[in-house]
């Protein structure tokens, strides 16, 4: 995805909401980490979620596909895909893939949506944008 894209999404009740989707950069790191904390704090058992560390996030903001969904100018959803590189974070490493296959493999590393923005199909939209 180059630049940003405005998308109109619909929830199960038929209501619509406009989100702006765009690639994230290092300047977004604090907002991403804050959203991740907000999401994990709202889980009934946050031990079920392995958070992305600040170091992993900074690495991925430079090397991978990191997309944000913004509603009213506020980061409301985020996804990170480790793509096209040999890395311990590429799950193909643990499947015994060779270097060529690793570079053709994407690992859908993380995705989280703000509690008040769930139900709008943002995760499906992120997958379509990859």
N, C-alpha and C positions, 0 to 999 in steps of 0.2 A: 504494500500500500504506500503510495507516494502522496504526500500532503495530507489533507483531512477530508473526511466525507461525512456529510450530514445524512442520517438515516431516520426514517419514521418507523417506529416499531409499535406493535399492537399487543396488548395483554389479553388474557383469556376473557375479560369482560367486554372487550371491544374498544377500550380506551386507547388513545394513541399518545405517544411521547417521542419527541425528537432528541436524538443523541448525536454527538459528534464523535466519530471514530478517527483516531490518528495514531501514528507511530509515536512511541514514547522515547524520551531522551534522558540523559543524566539529570537534567534540570527537573524532571518529574520524580526523581528517586524518593524524596521525602514524602510526597503525596502518595506514592505507591506503597511505601512501607507503612504509612499511617492507615491507609485503607486496608491493607493486609491485617494489621492489628485490630482494627475495628471489626473486621469480618471474623477473625479467629476468636476475639473476645465474646462474640455473639453466639458461638457454637455451644451446644449443650456439653460437649466434651472436646476441648481444643487439642487433646492428645491425638485426635484422629487426623489432624492436618499437620504436615511438616512444612513450616514456613520457609520461604526463600530468604536467605541471609542477605544482609546489605552487600557483602562482597559478591555473592552470586548475582544479585540484581545488577550491580554496576557492570560486571562482566557481560551479562546478557544485554544490557542496554546498548552496549558497544557492538556485540557480535551476533546477536540473535534477533528474532522477531518479537517485539514487545508492543502490544497494542493497548490503548486506553480508550474507554468510552466515557465521554463527559456529558453530564446533564446540567444545564444551567451554569456551565463553566467549571463544574466541580467533577473531579475524577470519581466515577461511579462504578467502574469495572476495569479489570486489567487481565490480560493474558500474556503468557510468556512461552514461546516455543523455541527450544534449542534446535537449531537447524544447520544442516550442511557443514558439520565439523566433527572431527574426532574429539571426544571429551568424555570425562567420567560422568558428566551429566547427560550424555546421550545414551539412552537405554540400550541401544544397539551394542554398546560396549559389553554389556552383561549377557548379550545373546550370542556373542562370539563373532559379530560382523567384522569383515575385513575393512580396511581404510576406505576403499571405494564405496562400499555399501553404507558405511557410517556417514559419509558425506552426502548420501541421498536419503538419509533418515531424519525425520523430525520427531522430537520428543515433546509432547504437549505437557510441559513442566508444571505449570500452575495456571489457575484461573480463579478469580474471585470477584464477586459482585456485591456492592453495598446492600445491606439488608433492605433498605427502602427502594431499591431498584431491581429487585428480583421479580421474575415473572414476565419480563419484557422480551425474552429470547436473546439476551446479549451473548450468552455462551454459544448458541447456534450461529449467531452473526459473526462472532470472532472466528469460528471454524471456517465460515464461508470466505472470510477476508484473507486467510493465510496466504 
